Amino acid sequence: MIPSNVGQTVKAMVFYPDASSVKIDKVVLHYGNVTPGTTTAKPSSGGKYTKDINKAIVYDELPAGDKMLGWKWSDLGVPAGEKVTKVEINLSTSKKQIGKWQGAFGSSTSVAPDYWTQSEDMEQTISGKTGSIVWDVDSATSAIIQTQYGGELKFGVWWIDCNKFTIDSITVYTDAYNGSGQITTTVSTTKATTNKTTASTTTTTKQTTTATNGPKPSVKASLYGDVNLDGRVDITDAVLLNKKVAGVVILNDQQYANADCCTDDGVGQADSTVLLQFLVSIVRTLPAEG
């Protein structure tokens, strides 16, 4: 229920849109008792995105400083809200064979101060004129890879026996991939009278929600709502908390404890909502019930 003391104006606050410009087509208000319906996950490409590159490479002409090639994650098809779990780069050559290769993968991240990660942990399958280099991204790295806002995948070629080769394609897998390339749609129905939630799916799936980078048990909130630790609670804290909920940033232990504005477990969308309500005086104290 919307409190009667907030006036006759409804406001939509936009703290962190992916697009630089948006158009609001319409606003629809519902009144009375709204019966919970069904929620369907937005279809994707099944978490597997392949882009044909067909880029001829001359090893001697690679950038001397790092010998790395780069592509924006968004150009490779990775959407917002999905985490990269594996990258596969496919190579070929018109010469006798590709031969021996050494290099690394790198990516933009959301973690200061470098906002960068690099790994030489990969598998390579090279046979004659063709080959593939695979980076299985560990869960900790997957959580911080920045796929939006110009974030890049980089592929380093420190050494290759074949001086001329072609990068044929790049395939990126995300946490939305279920192993078969199918699109998984989940339908959830809530019954208010029993407080039980049942779920039926068109494709068998398991959905879990985990609170990442939770605070150590000894860390207590110094000031609820002060997410950026500047000693006050304002709109900049709400922006940072929204980024955390979107998976764009990772909070340290003290920030996480301060961000726990809702009395439920963990830090998530409910905490963001409560903090916004506090900032517009709908909620008077923190923490509060969501």
C-alpha positions as CSV (number, residue, x, y, z in Angstrom):
1,M,0.0,0.0,0.0
2,I,1.2,3.5,-0.9
3,P,1.1,5.8,2.2
4,S,-1.4,8.7,2.0
5,N,1.2,11.2,3.2
6,V,3.4,11.2,0.2
7,G,1.3,13.5,-1.9
8,Q,-0.5,13.1,-5.2
9,T,2.6,12.6,-7.4
10,V,4.2,9.3,-8.4
11,K,7.9,9.4,-9.2
12,A,10.1,6.9,-11.0
13,M,13.7,7.3,-10.0
14,V,16.3,6.1,-12.4
15,F,19.7,5.6,-10.7
16,Y,21.6,3.4,-13.1
17,P,20.3,2.7,-16.6
18,D,22.4,0.7,-19.1
19,A,21.4,3.0,-21.9
20,S,22.5,6.6,-22.2
21,S,19.0,7.7,-23.2
22,V,15.6,6.1,-22.6
23,K,12.0,6.8,-23.6
24,I,9.1,6.3,-21.2
25,D,6.2,5.1,-23.4
26,K,3.5,4.9,-20.8
27,V,2.7,4.6,-17.1
28,V,0.0,2.1,-15.9
29,L,-1.4,2.3,-12.4
30,H,-3.4,-0.5,-10.9
31,Y,-5.7,-0.1,-7.9
32,G,-7.6,-2.4,-5.6
33,N,-6.5,-5.9,-4.9
34,V,-4.0,-7.2,-7.5
35,T,-3.9,-10.9,-7.7
36,P,-0.3,-12.2,-8.0
37,G,0.2,-13.7,-11.5
38,T,3.0,-15.4,-13.2
39,T,6.5,-14.2,-13.9
40,T,8.3,-15.4,-17.0
41,A,12.0,-15.1,-17.4
42,K,13.1,-13.0,-20.4
43,P,14.3,-15.4,-23.1
44,S,17.9,-15.2,-24.2
45,S,20.1,-17.1,-26.5
46,G,20.4,-19.8,-23.9
47,G,23.6,-18.3,-22.5
48,K,25.7,-19.2,-25.5
49,Y,26.9,-16.4,-27.8
50,T,29.0,-17.0,-30.9
51,K,30.4,-14.3,-33.1
52,D,32.2,-14.9,-36.4
53,I,35.3,-12.8,-36.3
54,N,37.2,-14.0,-39.4
55,K,40.1,-11.7,-38.6
56,A,43.5,-12.4,-40.2
57,I,46.4,-11.9,-37.7
58,V,50.1,-11.4,-38.4
59,Y,52.0,-12.2,-35.2
60,D,54.8,-9.6,-35.9
61,E,52.2,-6.9,-36.2
62,L,50.5,-7.4,-32.9
63,P,50.8,-4.5,-30.4
64,A,54.4,-4.6,-29.1
65,G,53.4,-3.5,-25.6
66,D,51.1,-6.4,-24.7
67,K,50.5,-8.5,-27.9
68,M,46.8,-8.6,-27.0
69,L,43.6,-8.4,-29.1
70,G,40.4,-7.0,-27.7
71,W,36.7,-7.1,-28.2
72,K,33.9,-5.5,-26.3
73,W,31.8,-8.0,-24.4
74,S,28.6,-6.3,-25.6
75,D,29.8,-6.7,-29.2
76,L,30.2,-10.4,-28.6
77,G,26.5,-10.5,-27.6
78,V,26.8,-10.8,-23.8
79,P,23.7,-9.1,-22.3
80,A,23.6,-7.2,-19.0
81,G,22.7,-9.4,-16.0
82,E,24.6,-12.5,-17.2
83,K,28.0,-13.6,-15.9
84,V,30.7,-15.0,-18.1
85,T,31.6,-18.6,-17.3
86,K,33.6,-19.7,-20.3
87,V,35.3,-18.3,-23.4
88,E,36.3,-20.3,-26.5
89,I,38.5,-18.8,-29.3
90,N,38.7,-20.8,-32.5
91,L,41.8,-20.4,-34.7
92,S,42.9,-21.6,-38.2
93,T,45.8,-21.1,-40.6
94,S,46.5,-21.6,-44.3
95,K,50.1,-22.4,-43.4
96,K,51.4,-25.9,-42.6
97,Q,50.1,-25.9,-39.0
98,I,49.4,-23.6,-36.1
99,G,52.0,-25.4,-33.9
100,K,52.8,-24.2,-30.3
101,W,50.9,-21.3,-28.7
102,Q,51.4,-19.4,-25.5
103,G,49.3,-16.5,-24.2
104,A,46.6,-15.4,-21.8
105,F,43.1,-14.1,-21.4
106,G,42.2,-10.8,-19.8
107,S,39.1,-8.8,-19.0
108,S,37.8,-5.6,-17.6
109,T,36.4,-5.9,-14.0
110,S,34.4,-3.9,-11.5
111,V,37.1,-4.0,-8.8
112,A,39.5,-1.1,-8.1
113,P,42.2,-0.1,-8.4
114,D,43.1,-1.9,-11.7
115,Y,39.6,-2.9,-12.9
116,W,41.4,-5.7,-14.7
117,T,42.0,-9.4,-14.4
118,Q,44.3,-11.7,-16.4
119,S,44.6,-15.5,-16.5
120,E,46.9,-18.0,-18.1
121,D,44.7,-20.9,-16.8
122,M,43.2,-22.3,-20.0
123,E,42.9,-25.4,-22.2
124,Q,44.1,-25.5,-25.8
125,T,43.3,-28.1,-28.4
126,I,45.4,-27.5,-31.5
127,S,45.6,-30.1,-34.3
128,G,47.3,-29.2,-37.6
129,K,45.7,-26.2,-39.2
130,T,42.9,-25.6,-36.6
131,G,42.6,-25.2,-32.9
132,S,40.6,-23.8,-30.0
133,I,41.7,-22.0,-26.8
134,V,39.3,-22.2,-23.9
135,W,39.2,-20.1,-20.7
136,D,37.1,-21.7,-18.0
137,V,36.3,-18.8,-15.8
138,D,36.3,-19.5,-12.0
139,S,33.4,-18.3,-10.0
140,A,35.2,-15.5,-8.2
141,T,36.5,-14.0,-11.5
142,S,33.1,-14.5,-13.1
143,A,31.5,-12.4,-10.4
144,I,33.6,-9.4,-11.1
145,I,34.0,-9.4,-14.9
146,Q,32.6,-6.1,-16.3
147,T,30.7,-6.9,-19.5
148,Q,28.9,-3.6,-19.7
149,Y,30.0,0.1,-20.2
150,G,32.7,-0.7,-22.6
151,G,34.1,-3.7,-20.7
152,E,36.5,-5.8,-22.9
153,L,37.7,-9.3,-23.4
154,K,41.3,-9.5,-24.4
155,F,43.3,-12.4,-25.9
156,G,47.0,-12.4,-25.6
157,V,49.4,-14.1,-28.0
158,W,52.8,-14.2,-26.3
159,W,54.1,-16.7,-28.8
160,I,52.8,-18.8,-31.7
161,D,54.8,-20.9,-34.2
162,C,52.6,-19.8,-37.0
163,N,53.2,-16.2,-37.9
164,K,50.0,-15.8,-39.9
165,F,46.7,-17.2,-38.6
166,T,43.0,-16.3,-38.4
167,I,40.7,-15.9,-35.5
168,D,37.6,-17.6,-36.9
169,S,35.1,-17.1,-34.1
170,I,34.6,-16.5,-30.4
171,T,32.0,-18.3,-28.3
172,V,31.1,-16.9,-24.9
173,Y,29.1,-19.0,-22.3
174,T,27.3,-17.4,-19.4
175,D,25.5,-18.6,-16.2
176,A,22.3,-18.7,-18.3
177,Y,23.6,-21.6,-20.3
178,N,22.0,-24.9,-19.3
179,G,24.3,-27.2,-21.3
180,S,22.0,-27.7,-24.3
181,G,21.6,-24.3,-25.8
182,Q,17.8,-24.3,-24.9
183,I,16.0,-21.3,-23.6
184,T,14.8,-22.0,-20.0
185,T,11.6,-20.3,-19.0
186,T,10.5,-20.4,-15.3
187,V,7.0,-19.7,-14.2
188,S,6.3,-18.9,-10.5
189,T,2.9,-18.7,-8.8
190,T,2.4,-17.3,-5.3
191,K,-0.6,-18.1,-3.1
192,A,-1.0,-15.4,-0.5
193,T,-3.3,-17.5,1.7
194,T,-0.7,-20.2,2.4
195,N,2.5,-18.2,2.1
196,K,3.9,-21.0,0.0
197,T,5.5,-20.6,-3.4
198,T,5.4,-23.2,-6.1
199,A,7.3,-23.2,-9.3
200,S,6.7,-25.0,-12.6
201,T,9.1,-24.9,-15.5
202,T,8.9,-25.7,-19.2
203,T,12.4,-26.9,-19.0
204,T,13.8,-28.5,-15.8
205,T,15.9,-25.9,-14.0
206,K,17.1,-25.0,-10.5
207,Q,17.1,-21.4,-9.4
208,T,19.1,-20.3,-6.4
209,T,19.8,-16.9,-4.8
210,T,23.0,-16.5,-2.9
211,A,24.3,-13.4,-1.1
212,T,27.8,-12.8,-2.4
213,N,30.7,-11.3,-0.5
214,G,28.7,-11.4,2.8
215,P,30.3,-9.7,5.8
216,K,32.4,-11.6,8.3
217,P,30.4,-12.4,11.4
218,S,32.4,-9.9,13.5
219,V,31.6,-7.0,11.2
220,K,28.6,-4.9,12.4
221,A,26.9,-2.0,10.7
222,S,28.5,1.3,11.6
223,L,25.7,3.3,10.0
224,Y,22.8,1.6,8.2
225,G,22.4,3.0,4.7
226,D,26.0,4.4,4.6
227,V,27.1,2.1,1.8
228,N,29.9,4.3,0.5
229,L,31.3,4.8,4.0
230,D,31.3,8.7,3.8
231,G,29.6,9.0,7.2
232,R,26.2,10.0,5.9
233,V,23.2,8.4,4.2
234,D,22.1,10.0,0.8
235,I,21.3,9.2,-2.8
236,T,24.9,8.2,-3.6
237,D,24.5,5.3,-1.2
238,A,21.3,4.2,-3.0
239,V,23.2,4.4,-6.4
240,L,26.0,2.2,-5.0
241,L,23.6,-0.3,-3.5
242,N,21.7,-0.6,-6.8
243,K,25.0,-1.3,-8.6
244,K,25.7,-4.0,-6.0
245,V,22.3,-5.6,-6.6
246,A,22.9,-5.5,-10.4
247,G,26.2,-7.3,-9.9
248,V,28.3,-4.3,-11.2
249,V,30.3,-3.8,-8.0
250,I,31.4,-5.9,-5.0
251,L,31.1,-4.4,-1.5
252,N,33.7,-4.8,1.2
253,D,32.7,-6.3,4.6
254,Q,31.8,-2.9,6.2
255,Q,29.9,-1.7,3.2
256,Y,27.9,-4.9,3.1
257,A,27.0,-4.7,6.7
258,N,25.9,-1.1,6.3
259,A,23.9,-2.0,3.2
260,D,21.8,-4.5,5.1
261,C,18.9,-2.0,5.4
262,C,16.2,-4.7,5.4
263,T,15.6,-7.2,8.2
264,D,15.7,-10.2,5.9
265,D,18.8,-12.3,5.3
266,G,21.6,-11.0,3.0
267,V,21.7,-7.8,0.8
268,G,19.5,-7.6,-2.2
269,Q,16.6,-5.8,-3.9
270,A,14.6,-5.5,-0.7
271,D,17.5,-3.5,1.0
272,S,17.6,-1.2,-2.0
273,T,13.9,-0.5,-1.8
274,V,14.0,0.1,2.0
275,L,16.9,2.5,1.6
276,L,15.0,4.5,-1.1
277,Q,12.0,4.6,1.2
278,F,14.2,5.9,4.0
279,L,15.5,8.7,1.7
280,V,12.0,9.9,0.9
281,S,10.8,9.6,4.6
282,I,8.4,6.7,4.0
283,V,10.6,4.6,6.3
284,R,11.8,6.5,9.4
285,T,14.5,4.2,10.8
286,L,17.0,1.6,9.5
287,P,17.0,-1.3,9.4
288,A,13.4,-1.8,8.6
289,E,11.1,-4.6,7.2
290,G,10.9,-4.8,3.5
